[in-house]
Amino acid sequence: MKFALTALFFLSLTFSLTAQTPAAEIVSVQKIWDKGQHNAFTDLIRFQNLFFCCFRESTAHVGGDGVIRIFISSSGDTWVDYATVAEKGTDLRDPKFEITPDGKRLYLLCGGSIYEGTELKGKRPRYATSIDGKVWTPTQKLLSEGDWLWRTTVNPADKKFYGVSYNTHPTTGGPKSEAEWSLKSYTSADGSVWQLSSIMQVPGQPNETTLRFLKDGSALALVRREGGDRKGAIGIAQAPYREWKWTQLSVPVGGPNFIELPDGSLVAGSRGFGKTPGPHMVLFKMTPTSLEPLLELPSGGDCSYPGLCWHDGHLWVSYYSSHEGKSSIYVAKVKMSGVKVP
């Protein structure tokens, strides 16, 4: 398969996909947690007039019984350790927030890995919900063994959950990864039962994927690839979101996320390679076919997996990084000059 977009398809894109991303400037960066041995994989959301930041705390990047820790803040200046979500004997990792379509509950998605020592024995997505972010339902399993539903998002048009799952052993069921992996989109009315929506034809071991819906109704997907040249991919689809058109990127991504700002411009966050050597937490100017480095946040080494939230005229970014000696959780406030609120 080749990554391509036709000229006709380009002409059909609305202004929201071509808006110019403004300049970015760091206002503040603070470390909000470093007490675990390994603190990583963040997400960030506003719910009930509060910031909620979630991340995994464990003994190492891989392995151990990972616990999801949740922090809250009213202003983004002071953060409070608020809640934990755990499952005995399971490494809960890659937590992601979404607000249920009725706006009344927080939905927490994460992966659940089972280990014997350091050997992976199984993995399957989990979810939990909460009306206040403090008390959570017990984690429940989703999809099938070997699937990894990495992030969910609610489509404002039909009020349904959408997400993209990857599977590293799609034909054998595991445990060893196969040469090519599967990437599929799913949809759900309530976040508990999911139905297959599309087969996403992306070669090169596609995995971590953020899918979001833009103001013009189109769906955009930012995909990490682990095989081949390991450079990322961007896909776009129109309702009913079953046919995707793909463009290969010029850069690799890790822990990819993106957000549409009020003026329709797009900003992505990912592990990237900016002006200084080595991996960093990088914000990118994003279009439907490209990523261009925009701003490098204080970071290095084991890092990335940002949460992105627009609030009070600023872009807020949660992420983790090990540039200060151990992997820790940070929240940055970024000024995006020139963003006009319609």
Short mmCIF file of the C-alpha atoms (twelve columns), coordinates in Angstrom:
data_MODEL
# 
_entry.id   MODEL 
# 
loop_
_atom_site.group_PDB 
_atom_site.id 
_atom_site.type_symbol 
_atom_site.label_atom_id 
_atom_site.label_alt_id 
_atom_site.label_comp_id 
_atom_site.label_asym_id 
_atom_site.label_seq_id 
_atom_site.Cartn_x 
_atom_site.Cartn_y 
_atom_site.Cartn_z 
_atom_site.pdbx_PDB_model_num 
ATOM 1   C CA . MET A 1   0.000   0.000   0.000  1 
ATOM 2   C CA . LYS A 2   1.186   3.548   -0.732 1 
ATOM 3   C CA . PHE A 3   0.402   6.605   1.326  1 
ATOM 4   C CA . ALA A 4   -1.270  9.160   -0.937 1 
ATOM 5   C CA . LEU A 5   -3.869  11.915  -1.094 1 
ATOM 6   C CA . THR A 6   -5.354  13.017  -4.393 1 
ATOM 7   C CA . ALA A 7   -5.451  16.643  -5.482 1 
ATOM 8   C CA . LEU A 8   -9.238  16.471  -5.626 1 
ATOM 9   C CA . PHE A 9   -9.349  15.310  -2.045 1 
ATOM 10  C CA . PHE A 10  -7.117  18.193  -0.996 1 
ATOM 11  C CA . LEU A 11  -9.457  20.693  -2.639 1 
ATOM 12  C CA . SER A 12  -12.361 19.364  -0.584 1 
ATOM 13  C CA . LEU A 13  -10.697 20.170  2.742  1 
ATOM 14  C CA . THR A 14  -12.277 23.054  4.628  1 
ATOM 15  C CA . PHE A 15  -10.533 26.029  6.200  1 
ATOM 16  C CA . SER A 16  -10.337 24.214  9.544  1 
ATOM 17  C CA . LEU A 17  -7.748  21.864  8.075  1 
ATOM 18  C CA . THR A 18  -5.587  24.573  6.544  1 
ATOM 19  C CA . ALA A 19  -5.622  27.243  9.229  1 
ATOM 20  C CA . GLN A 20  -2.201  28.570  10.082 1 
ATOM 21  C CA . THR A 21  -0.867  27.444  13.445 1 
ATOM 22  C CA . PRO A 22  0.367   30.446  15.450 1 
ATOM 23  C CA . ALA A 23  3.654   30.793  17.278 1 
ATOM 24  C CA . ALA A 24  4.038   28.978  20.610 1 
ATOM 25  C CA . GLU A 25  5.730   30.265  23.760 1 
ATOM 26  C CA . ILE A 26  6.223   28.557  27.118 1 
ATOM 27  C CA . VAL A 27  4.527   30.458  29.944 1 
ATOM 28  C CA . SER A 28  5.336   27.986  32.719 1 
ATOM 29  C CA . VAL A 29  6.379   24.377  33.355 1 
ATOM 30  C CA . GLN A 30  6.054   22.620  36.682 1 
ATOM 31  C CA . LYS A 31  6.811   19.135  37.939 1 
ATOM 32  C CA . ILE A 32  3.697   17.804  39.667 1 
ATOM 33  C CA . TRP A 33  4.865   14.295  40.666 1 
ATOM 34  C CA . ASP A 34  8.077   12.298  40.963 1 
ATOM 35  C CA . LYS A 35  7.520   10.047  43.978 1 
ATOM 36  C CA . GLY A 36  7.071   6.777   42.078 1 
ATOM 37  C CA . GLN A 37  10.045  4.848   40.728 1 
ATOM 38  C CA . HIS A 38  8.707   5.340   37.200 1 
ATOM 39  C CA . ASN A 39  6.009   7.925   36.420 1 
ATOM 40  C CA . ALA A 40  4.786   8.120   32.839 1 
ATOM 41  C CA . PHE A 41  2.058   8.073   30.136 1 
ATOM 42  C CA . THR A 42  -0.124  11.087  30.901 1 
ATOM 43  C CA . ASP A 43  -3.432  12.550  29.848 1 
ATOM 44  C CA . LEU A 44  -5.186  15.820  30.678 1 
ATOM 45  C CA . ILE A 45  -8.802  16.997  30.552 1 
ATOM 46  C CA . ARG A 46  -11.183 19.638  31.982 1 
ATOM 47  C CA . PHE A 47  -14.228 18.237  33.796 1 
ATOM 48  C CA . GLN A 48  -16.570 19.976  36.256 1 
ATOM 49  C CA . ASN A 49  -14.404 23.121  36.130 1 
ATOM 50  C CA . LEU A 50  -11.285 21.213  37.165 1 
ATOM 51  C CA . PHE A 51  -8.171  19.934  35.438 1 
ATOM 52  C CA . PHE A 52  -7.780  16.175  35.730 1 
ATOM 53  C CA . CYS A 53  -4.357  14.685  34.990 1 
ATOM 54  C CA . CYS A 54  -3.810  10.922  34.956 1 
ATOM 55  C CA . PHE A 55  -0.644  8.859   34.581 1 
ATOM 56  C CA . ARG A 56  0.841   5.453   35.347 1 
ATOM 57  C CA . GLU A 57  3.058   4.863   38.356 1 
ATOM 58  C CA . SER A 58  5.143   1.683   38.570 1 
ATOM 59  C CA . THR A 59  8.639   0.319   39.135 1 
ATOM 60  C CA . ALA A 60  9.819   0.553   35.515 1 
ATOM 61  C CA . HIS A 61  8.784   1.513   31.987 1 
ATOM 62  C CA . VAL A 62  7.574   -2.064  31.410 1 
ATOM 63  C CA . GLY A 63  6.470   -4.640  33.973 1 
ATOM 64  C CA . GLY A 64  5.256   -4.523  37.556 1 
ATOM 65  C CA . ASP A 65  1.745   -3.736  38.710 1 
ATOM 66  C CA . GLY A 66  1.158   -0.289  37.260 1 
ATOM 67  C CA . VAL A 67  -1.308  1.947   39.110 1 
ATOM 68  C CA . ILE A 68  -3.190  4.866   37.549 1 
ATOM 69  C CA . ARG A 69  -2.794  7.989   39.656 1 
ATOM 70  C CA . ILE A 70  -5.139  10.959  39.181 1 
ATOM 71  C CA . PHE A 71  -4.368  14.567  40.103 1 
ATOM 72  C CA . ILE A 72  -6.705  17.574  40.072 1 
ATOM 73  C CA . SER A 73  -6.248  21.338  39.891 1 
ATOM 74  C CA . SER A 74  -8.657  24.244  39.611 1 
ATOM 75  C CA . SER A 75  -6.240  26.718  38.030 1 
ATOM 76  C CA . GLY A 76  -3.328  24.562  36.823 1 
ATOM 77  C CA . ASP A 77  -1.029  26.170  39.383 1 
ATOM 78  C CA . THR A 78  -1.508  23.835  42.371 1 
ATOM 79  C CA . TRP A 79  -2.089  20.105  41.955 1 
ATOM 80  C CA . VAL A 80  -3.614  17.634  44.426 1 
ATOM 81  C CA . ASP A 81  -3.134  13.856  44.489 1 
ATOM 82  C CA . TYR A 82  -6.804  12.897  44.233 1 
ATOM 83  C CA . ALA A 83  -7.417  9.229   43.368 1 
ATOM 84  C CA . THR A 84  -5.901  5.948   42.194 1 
ATOM 85  C CA . VAL A 85  -7.213  3.145   39.983 1 
ATOM 86  C CA . ALA A 86  -5.610  -0.276  40.378 1 
ATOM 87  C CA . GLU A 87  -6.207  -3.929  39.508 1 
ATOM 88  C CA . LYS A 88  -4.371  -6.584  41.493 1 
ATOM 89  C CA . GLY A 89  -1.835  -8.541  39.446 1 
ATOM 90  C CA . THR A 90  -2.228  -6.245  36.429 1 
ATOM 91  C CA . ASP A 91  -0.063  -3.522  34.954 1 
ATOM 92  C CA . LEU A 92  -2.503  -0.720  34.136 1 
ATOM 93  C CA . ARG A 93  -0.840  1.646   31.662 1 
ATOM 94  C CA . ASP A 94  -1.416  4.339   29.026 1 
ATOM 95  C CA . PRO A 95  -4.438  5.909   30.794 1 
ATOM 96  C CA . LYS A 96  -6.633  8.240   28.745 1 
ATOM 97  C CA . PHE A 97  -9.614  10.409  29.741 1 
ATOM 98  C CA . GLU A 98  -12.844 11.139  27.896 1 
ATOM 99  C CA . ILE A 99  -16.126 12.667  29.010 1 
ATOM 100 C CA . THR A 100 -19.208 10.530  28.378 1 
ATOM 101 C CA . PRO A 101 -21.601 11.831  25.713 1 
ATOM 102 C CA . ASP A 102 -24.114 13.008  28.344 1 
ATOM 103 C CA . GLY A 103 -21.380 15.079  29.993 1 
ATOM 104 C CA . LYS A 104 -22.004 13.539  33.406 1 
ATOM 105 C CA . ARG A 105 -19.132 11.096  33.877 1 
ATOM 106 C CA . LEU A 106 -15.421 10.733  33.330 1 
ATOM 107 C CA . TYR A 107 -14.424 7.710   31.273 1 
ATOM 108 C CA . LEU A 108 -10.961 6.281   31.904 1 
ATOM 109 C CA . LEU A 109 -9.416  3.929   29.337 1 
ATOM 110 C CA . CYS A 110 -6.168  2.048   29.926 1 
ATOM 111 C CA . GLY A 111 -4.317  -1.077  28.898 1 
ATOM 112 C CA . GLY A 112 -4.005  -4.056  31.222 1 
ATOM 113 C CA . SER A 113 -0.897  -6.261  30.919 1 
ATOM 114 C CA . ILE A 114 -0.263  -9.505  32.805 1 
ATOM 115 C CA . TYR A 115 3.319   -10.599 33.525 1 
ATOM 116 C CA . GLU A 116 5.109   -13.594 34.933 1 
ATOM 117 C CA . GLY A 117 8.321   -11.979 36.034 1 
ATOM 118 C CA . THR A 118 9.307   -9.931  33.010 1 
ATOM 119 C CA . GLU A 119 7.505   -12.128 30.476 1 
ATOM 120 C CA . LEU A 120 4.289   -10.723 29.037 1 
ATOM 121 C CA . LYS A 121 1.482   -13.292 29.315 1 
ATOM 122 C CA . GLY A 122 -1.529  -11.280 28.226 1 
ATOM 123 C CA . LYS A 123 -2.930  -7.829  27.489 1 
ATOM 124 C CA . ARG A 124 -6.393  -6.381  27.061 1 
ATOM 125 C CA . PRO A 125 -7.979  -2.907  27.393 1 
ATOM 126 C CA . ARG A 126 -9.787  -1.841  30.568 1 
ATOM 127 C CA . TYR A 127 -12.131 0.993   31.428 1 
ATOM 128 C CA . ALA A 128 -13.661 2.597   34.511 1 
ATOM 129 C CA . THR A 129 -16.026 5.532   35.046 1 
ATOM 130 C CA . SER A 130 -16.624 8.145   37.730 1 
ATOM 131 C CA . ILE A 131 -19.114 10.926  38.391 1 
ATOM 132 C CA . ASP A 132 -16.574 13.000  40.325 1 
ATOM 133 C CA . GLY A 133 -13.122 11.641  39.426 1 
ATOM 134 C CA . LYS A 134 -12.618 10.505  43.016 1 
ATOM 135 C CA . VAL A 135 -14.568 7.237   43.277 1 
ATOM 136 C CA . TRP A 136 -14.207 4.905   40.280 1 
ATOM 137 C CA . THR A 137 -16.061 1.795   39.194 1 
ATOM 138 C CA . PRO A 138 -14.001 -1.440  39.131 1 
ATOM 139 C CA . THR A 139 -12.036 -1.837  35.910 1 
ATOM 140 C CA . GLN A 140 -13.810 -3.856  33.205 1 
ATOM 141 C CA . LYS A 141 -12.257 -5.577  30.185 1 
ATOM 142 C CA . LEU A 142 -12.923 -4.472  26.595 1 
ATOM 143 C CA . LEU A 143 -12.568 -6.093  23.160 1 
ATOM 144 C CA . SER A 144 -10.474 -9.281  22.949 1 
ATOM 145 C CA . GLU A 145 -7.237  -10.654 24.325 1 
ATOM 146 C CA . GLY A 146 -4.300  -9.035  22.525 1 
ATOM 147 C CA . ASP A 147 -6.193  -5.880  21.508 1 
ATOM 148 C CA . TRP A 148 -4.966  -2.487  22.663 1 
ATOM 149 C CA . LEU A 149 -7.590  0.247   22.387 1 
ATOM 150 C CA . TRP A 150 -5.232  3.150   22.920 1 
ATOM 151 C CA . ARG A 151 -7.448  6.258   23.102 1 
ATOM 152 C CA . THR A 152 -11.141 7.055   22.809 1 
ATOM 153 C CA . THR A 153 -12.922 10.198  21.696 1 
ATOM 154 C CA . VAL A 154 -16.591 11.147  21.445 1 
ATOM 155 C CA . ASN A 155 -17.890 12.319  18.078 1 
ATOM 156 C CA . PRO A 156 -20.049 15.416  18.703 1 
ATOM 157 C CA . ALA A 157 -22.152 14.587  15.631 1 
ATOM 158 C CA . ASP A 158 -23.489 11.186  16.678 1 
ATOM 159 C CA . LYS A 159 -22.581 11.184  20.395 1 
ATOM 160 C CA . LYS A 160 -20.700 7.885   20.109 1 
ATOM 161 C CA . PHE A 161 -17.290 6.798   21.328 1 
ATOM 162 C CA . TYR A 162 -14.648 6.076   18.703 1 
ATOM 163 C CA . GLY A 163 -11.196 4.601   19.143 1 
ATOM 164 C CA . VAL A 164 -8.402  2.756   17.350 1 
ATOM 165 C CA . SER A 165 -7.050  -0.583  18.549 1 
ATOM 166 C CA . TYR A 166 -3.873  -2.312  17.461 1 
ATOM 167 C CA . ASN A 167 -2.910  -5.962  17.838 1 
ATOM 168 C CA . THR A 168 0.671   -7.206  17.584 1 
ATOM 169 C CA . HIS A 169 -0.353  -10.829 16.946 1 
ATOM 170 C CA . PRO A 170 -3.555  -10.519 14.892 1 
ATOM 171 C CA . THR A 171 -3.598  -14.005 13.314 1 
ATOM 172 C CA . THR A 172 -2.093  -16.290 15.955 1 
ATOM 173 C CA . GLY A 173 -3.483  -14.699 19.097 1 
ATOM 174 C CA . GLY A 174 0.004   -14.470 20.590 1 
ATOM 175 C CA . PRO A 175 2.145   -14.488 22.527 1 
ATOM 176 C CA . LYS A 176 4.911   -13.573 20.066 1 
ATOM 177 C CA . SER A 177 4.464   -10.491 17.910 1 
ATOM 178 C CA . GLU A 178 4.037   -11.041 14.184 1 
ATOM 179 C CA . ALA A 179 5.830   -9.235  11.383 1 
ATOM 180 C CA . GLU A 180 2.742   -7.164  10.554 1 
ATOM 181 C CA . TRP A 181 0.210   -5.825  13.029 1 
ATOM 182 C CA . SER A 182 -3.464  -4.931  12.649 1 
ATOM 183 C CA . LEU A 183 -5.002  -1.483  13.129 1 
ATOM 184 C CA . LYS A 184 -8.788  -1.172  13.422 1 
ATOM 185 C CA . SER A 185 -11.219 1.524   14.434 1 
ATOM 186 C CA . TYR A 186 -14.128 0.750   16.736 1 
ATOM 187 C CA . THR A 187 -17.230 2.590   17.921 1 
ATOM 188 C CA . SER A 188 -19.462 2.312   20.980 1 
ATOM 189 C CA . ALA A 189 -22.672 3.893   22.230 1 
ATOM 190 C CA . ASP A 190 -21.656 3.830   25.896 1 
ATOM 191 C CA . GLY A 191 -17.980 2.832   26.033 1 
ATOM 192 C CA . SER A 192 -18.644 -0.698  27.292 1 
ATOM 193 C CA . VAL A 193 -19.487 -2.679  24.134 1 
ATOM 194 C CA . TRP A 194 -17.494 -1.906  21.005 1 
ATOM 195 C CA . GLN A 195 -18.190 -2.710  17.349 1 
ATOM 196 C CA . LEU A 196 -15.715 -2.814  14.476 1 
ATOM 197 C CA . SER A 197 -15.945 0.315   12.337 1 
ATOM 198 C CA . SER A 198 -13.062 0.054   9.843  1 
ATOM 199 C CA . ILE A 199 -9.902  -1.795  8.888  1 
ATOM 200 C CA . MET A 200 -7.173  0.840   8.758  1 
ATOM 201 C CA . GLN A 201 -4.737  -0.240  6.064  1 
ATOM 202 C CA . VAL A 202 -1.466  1.066   7.481  1 
ATOM 203 C CA . PRO A 203 1.711   -0.997  6.941  1 
ATOM 204 C CA . GLY A 204 4.812   -0.989  9.116  1 
ATOM 205 C CA . GLN A 205 3.534   -2.244  12.480 1 
ATOM 206 C CA . PRO A 206 1.066   0.565   13.274 1 
ATOM 207 C CA . ASN A 207 0.193   0.978   16.932 1 
ATOM 208 C CA . GLU A 208 -0.526  4.000   19.172 1 
ATOM 209 C CA . THR A 209 -3.220  6.068   17.450 1 
ATOM 210 C CA . THR A 210 -5.137  9.210   18.382 1 
ATOM 211 C CA . LEU A 211 -8.369  9.747   16.451 1 
ATOM 212 C CA . ARG A 212 -10.285 13.011  16.714 1 
ATOM 213 C CA . PHE A 213 -13.189 14.714  14.963 1 
ATOM 214 C CA . LEU A 214 -12.730 18.168  13.499 1 
ATOM 215 C CA . LYS A 215 -15.237 20.986  13.323 1 
ATOM 216 C CA . ASP A 216 -16.030 20.155  9.682  1 
ATOM 217 C CA . GLY A 217 -17.099 16.622  10.683 1 
ATOM 218 C CA . SER A 218 -14.085 14.776  9.274  1 
ATOM 219 C CA . ALA A 219 -12.059 12.314  11.335 1 
ATOM 220 C CA . LEU A 220 -8.285  12.622  11.581 1 
ATOM 221 C CA . ALA A 221 -5.953  9.905   12.909 1 
ATOM 222 C CA . LEU A 222 -2.312  10.277  13.942 1 
ATOM 223 C CA . VAL A 223 -0.527  6.899   13.970 1 
ATOM 224 C CA . ARG A 224 2.768   5.654   15.354 1 
ATOM 225 C CA . ARG A 225 4.574   2.994   13.287 1 
ATOM 226 C CA . GLU A 226 7.122   0.620   14.760 1 
ATOM 227 C CA . GLY A 227 8.286   -1.091  11.557 1 
ATOM 228 C CA . GLY A 228 9.967   -0.056  8.309  1 
ATOM 229 C CA . ASP A 229 11.286  3.500   8.512  1 
ATOM 230 C CA . ARG A 230 9.202   3.977   11.696 1 
ATOM 231 C CA . LYS A 231 7.845   7.307   10.519 1 
ATOM 232 C CA . GLY A 232 4.319   8.210   11.529 1 
ATOM 233 C CA . ALA A 233 1.188   8.466   9.407  1 
ATOM 234 C CA . ILE A 234 -1.877  10.704  9.249  1 
ATOM 235 C CA . GLY A 235 -5.221  9.437   8.000  1 
ATOM 236 C CA . ILE A 236 -8.416  11.288  7.192  1 
ATOM 237 C CA . ALA A 237 -11.958 9.983   6.684  1 
ATOM 238 C CA . GLN A 238 -15.439 11.338  6.170  1 
ATOM 239 C CA . ALA A 239 -18.597 9.918   7.730  1 
ATOM 240 C CA . PRO A 240 -19.241 7.023   8.244  1 
ATOM 241 C CA . TYR A 241 -15.444 6.867   8.779  1 
ATOM 242 C CA . ARG A 242 -14.787 3.545   7.074  1 
ATOM 243 C CA . GLU A 243 -12.568 4.672   4.191  1 
ATOM 244 C CA . TRP A 244 -9.245  6.257   5.158  1 
ATOM 245 C CA . LYS A 245 -6.743  8.148   3.026  1 
ATOM 246 C CA . TRP A 246 -3.200  8.064   4.350  1 
ATOM 247 C CA . THR A 247 -0.080  10.203  4.194  1 
ATOM 248 C CA . GLN A 248 3.275   9.028   5.508  1 
ATOM 249 C CA . LEU A 249 5.035   11.609  7.663  1 
ATOM 250 C CA . SER A 250 8.637   12.710  7.520  1 
ATOM 251 C CA . VAL A 251 9.176   12.128  11.261 1 
ATOM 252 C CA . PRO A 252 8.572   9.306   13.749 1 
ATOM 253 C CA . VAL A 253 6.064   9.825   16.578 1 
ATOM 254 C CA . GLY A 254 5.705   8.284   20.027 1 
ATOM 255 C CA . GLY A 255 2.747   8.697   22.341 1 
ATOM 256 C CA . PRO A 256 1.043   10.874  19.701 1 
ATOM 257 C CA . ASN A 257 -1.773  13.276  20.516 1 
ATOM 258 C CA . PHE A 258 -3.262  16.339  18.827 1 
ATOM 259 C CA . ILE A 259 -5.874  19.020  19.370 1 
ATOM 260 C CA . GLU A 260 -7.896  21.385  17.187 1 
ATOM 261 C CA . LEU A 261 -7.662  24.933  18.532 1 
ATOM 262 C CA . PRO A 262 -10.640 27.355  18.517 1 
ATOM 263 C CA . ASP A 263 -9.593  28.883  15.185 1 
ATOM 264 C CA . GLY A 264 -9.329  25.486  13.472 1 
ATOM 265 C CA . SER A 265 -5.546  25.175  13.565 1 
ATOM 266 C CA . LEU A 266 -4.045  21.872  14.697 1 
ATOM 267 C CA . VAL A 267 -1.291  21.255  17.239 1 
ATOM 268 C CA . ALA A 268 0.180   17.808  17.910 1 
ATOM 269 C CA . GLY A 269 2.321   16.591  20.778 1 
ATOM 270 C CA . SER A 270 4.686   13.630  20.599 1 
ATOM 271 C CA . ARG A 271 8.128   12.312  21.331 1 
ATOM 272 C CA . GLY A 272 10.198  14.056  18.713 1 
ATOM 273 C CA . PHE A 273 13.662  15.169  17.722 1 
ATOM 274 C CA . GLY A 274 14.006  18.918  17.730 1 
ATOM 275 C CA . LYS A 275 16.866  21.397  17.799 1 
ATOM 276 C CA . THR A 276 18.847  19.571  20.491 1 
ATOM 277 C CA . PRO A 277 20.145  15.969  20.227 1 
ATOM 278 C CA . GLY A 278 18.050  13.052  21.415 1 
ATOM 279 C CA . PRO A 279 14.336  12.545  22.040 1 
ATOM 280 C CA . HIS A 280 12.236  15.335  23.549 1 
ATOM 281 C CA . MET A 281 8.645   16.292  24.227 1 
ATOM 282 C CA . VAL A 282 7.830   18.319  21.116 1 
ATOM 283 C CA . LEU A 283 4.780   20.285  20.008 1 
ATOM 284 C CA . PHE A 284 4.187   20.278  16.254 1 
ATOM 285 C CA . LYS A 285 2.301   22.377  13.784 1 
ATOM 286 C CA . MET A 286 -0.031  19.797  12.235 1 
ATOM 287 C CA . THR A 287 -1.878  19.640  8.937  1 
ATOM 288 C CA . PRO A 288 -3.785  16.684  7.410  1 
ATOM 289 C CA . THR A 289 -0.537  15.630  5.742  1 
ATOM 290 C CA . SER A 290 2.362   16.894  7.844  1 
ATOM 291 C CA . LEU A 291 3.992   17.610  11.189 1 
ATOM 292 C CA . GLU A 292 6.426   20.501  11.615 1 
ATOM 293 C CA . PRO A 293 8.283   21.072  14.924 1 
ATOM 294 C CA . LEU A 294 6.874   24.093  16.719 1 
ATOM 295 C CA . LEU A 295 8.145   24.076  20.301 1 
ATOM 296 C CA . GLU A 296 10.380  21.823  22.404 1 
ATOM 297 C CA . LEU A 297 9.379   21.535  26.068 1 
ATOM 298 C CA . PRO A 298 11.968  20.928  28.819 1 
ATOM 299 C CA . SER A 299 12.513  17.184  28.429 1 
ATOM 300 C CA . GLY A 300 14.804  14.385  27.370 1 
ATOM 301 C CA . GLY A 301 15.422  10.658  27.451 1 
ATOM 302 C CA . ASP A 302 12.371  8.596   28.369 1 
ATOM 303 C CA . CYS A 303 9.614   11.129  27.655 1 
ATOM 304 C CA . SER A 304 6.447   12.161  25.799 1 
ATOM 305 C CA . TYR A 305 2.843   10.817  25.973 1 
ATOM 306 C CA . PRO A 306 1.212   14.227  26.350 1 
ATOM 307 C CA . GLY A 307 -2.270  15.249  27.311 1 
ATOM 308 C CA . LEU A 308 -3.515  18.393  25.548 1 
ATOM 309 C CA . CYS A 309 -6.199  20.773  26.771 1 
ATOM 310 C CA . TRP A 310 -7.253  24.243  25.628 1 
ATOM 311 C CA . HIS A 311 -8.398  26.417  28.538 1 
ATOM 312 C CA . ASP A 312 -8.531  30.100  29.352 1 
ATOM 313 C CA . GLY A 313 -6.775  31.105  26.136 1 
ATOM 314 C CA . HIS A 314 -3.799  28.776  26.575 1 
ATOM 315 C CA . LEU A 315 -2.717  25.310  25.551 1 
ATOM 316 C CA . TRP A 316 -2.047  23.119  28.586 1 
ATOM 317 C CA . VAL A 317 0.248   20.110  28.133 1 
ATOM 318 C CA . SER A 318 0.820   17.236  30.534 1 
ATOM 319 C CA . TYR A 319 3.776   14.946  29.777 1 
ATOM 320 C CA . TYR A 320 6.492   12.899  31.391 1 
ATOM 321 C CA . SER A 321 10.255  13.162  31.061 1 
ATOM 322 C CA . SER A 322 13.468  11.851  32.609 1 
ATOM 323 C CA . HIS A 323 15.691  14.842  31.850 1 
ATOM 324 C CA . GLU A 324 16.032  15.664  35.569 1 
ATOM 325 C CA . GLY A 325 17.243  12.209  36.548 1 
ATOM 326 C CA . LYS A 326 14.085  10.098  36.840 1 
ATOM 327 C CA . SER A 327 10.843  9.928   34.913 1 
ATOM 328 C CA . SER A 328 8.526   12.561  36.371 1 
ATOM 329 C CA . ILE A 329 5.203   14.203  35.508 1 
ATOM 330 C CA . TYR A 330 5.110   17.785  34.205 1 
ATOM 331 C CA . VAL A 331 2.419   20.275  33.220 1 
ATOM 332 C CA . ALA A 332 3.225   23.133  30.843 1 
ATOM 333 C CA . LYS A 333 1.199   26.229  30.057 1 
ATOM 334 C CA . VAL A 334 1.794   27.426  26.507 1 
ATOM 335 C CA . LYS A 335 0.782   30.692  24.877 1 
ATOM 336 C CA . MET A 336 -0.349  30.333  21.279 1 
ATOM 337 C CA . SER A 337 -0.037  33.819  19.791 1 
ATOM 338 C CA . GLY A 338 -2.668  34.772  17.278 1 
ATOM 339 C CA . VAL A 339 -5.352  32.167  18.059 1 
ATOM 340 C CA . LYS A 340 -8.686  33.825  17.408 1 
ATOM 341 C CA . VAL A 341 -11.786 32.492  19.167 1 
ATOM 342 C CA . PRO A 342 -14.696 32.511  16.699 1 
# 
